[in-house]
Amino acid sequence: MKNVTLSADADLIEKARLLARTQHRTLNAAFREWLTQFTAGESDAQSFALLMKQMRHVEAGRRYTRDEMNER
């Protein structure tokens, strides 16, 4: 891996660190994820995988039956 030096407002960096912490990751990890998205030109499958990764902390509380999931 290669190191990159960036410049940004100190308050902005602190806000980004706090946001990353609420997502249970480091600012460095968040930046690497952003850089991957920025250069990949995301496909639908990549977008879905990223969303699922970001939402992995969400729990429904229980498993739903097939009928419950297909109710309209």
C-alpha positions as CSV (number, residue, x, y, z in Angstrom):
1,M,0.0,0.0,0.0
2,K,1.1,3.5,-0.7
3,N,0.7,6.5,1.6
4,V,-1.0,9.7,0.4
5,T,-0.9,13.0,2.2
6,L,-4.0,15.2,2.0
7,S,-4.9,18.6,3.3
8,A,-8.2,19.6,4.7
9,D,-9.8,21.8,7.3
10,A,-9.1,20.5,10.8
11,D,-12.9,20.7,11.7
12,L,-13.8,18.8,8.6
13,I,-11.3,16.0,9.4
14,E,-12.6,15.8,13.0
15,K,-16.2,15.5,11.8
16,A,-15.1,12.8,9.3
17,R,-13.3,10.9,12.0
18,L,-16.4,11.0,14.3
19,L,-18.7,9.9,11.4
20,A,-16.3,7.0,10.6
21,R,-16.2,6.0,14.3
22,T,-20.1,5.8,14.3
23,Q,-19.8,3.4,11.3
24,H,-17.2,1.3,13.3
25,R,-14.3,2.0,11.0
26,T,-11.3,4.3,10.7
27,L,-11.1,7.4,8.5
28,N,-8.4,5.7,6.6
29,A,-10.7,2.7,5.8
30,A,-13.5,5.1,4.8
31,F,-11.2,6.9,2.4
32,R,-10.0,3.7,0.9
33,E,-13.6,2.7,0.3
34,W,-14.4,6.0,-1.3
35,L,-11.3,5.8,-3.5
36,T,-12.4,2.4,-4.7
37,Q,-15.9,3.7,-5.5
38,F,-14.5,6.8,-7.2
39,T,-12.3,4.8,-9.5
40,A,-14.6,1.8,-10.2
41,G,-17.5,3.5,-11.9
42,E,-19.7,1.4,-9.7
43,S,-22.0,-1.2,-11.3
44,D,-25.3,-2.1,-9.7
45,A,-23.8,-5.2,-8.1
46,Q,-21.0,-3.2,-6.6
47,S,-23.5,-0.6,-5.3
48,F,-25.6,-3.3,-3.7
49,A,-22.5,-5.0,-2.1
50,L,-21.4,-1.7,-0.7
51,L,-24.8,-0.9,0.7
52,M,-25.0,-4.4,2.4
53,K,-21.5,-3.8,3.8
54,Q,-22.5,-0.4,5.2
55,M,-25.7,-1.8,6.6
56,R,-24.3,-4.9,8.3
57,H,-24.9,-3.5,11.7
58,V,-28.6,-3.3,11.2
59,E,-30.7,-6.2,12.6
60,A,-34.3,-6.9,11.8
61,G,-34.8,-8.4,15.3
62,R,-36.0,-11.8,14.0
63,R,-36.0,-13.9,10.8
64,Y,-39.1,-13.4,8.6
65,T,-40.9,-16.1,6.9
66,R,-41.1,-16.2,3.1
67,D,-44.8,-15.3,3.2
68,E,-44.1,-12.3,5.5
69,M,-41.3,-11.0,3.2
70,N,-43.6,-11.3,0.1
71,E,-46.6,-9.6,1.6
72,R,-47.6,-6.5,-0.3
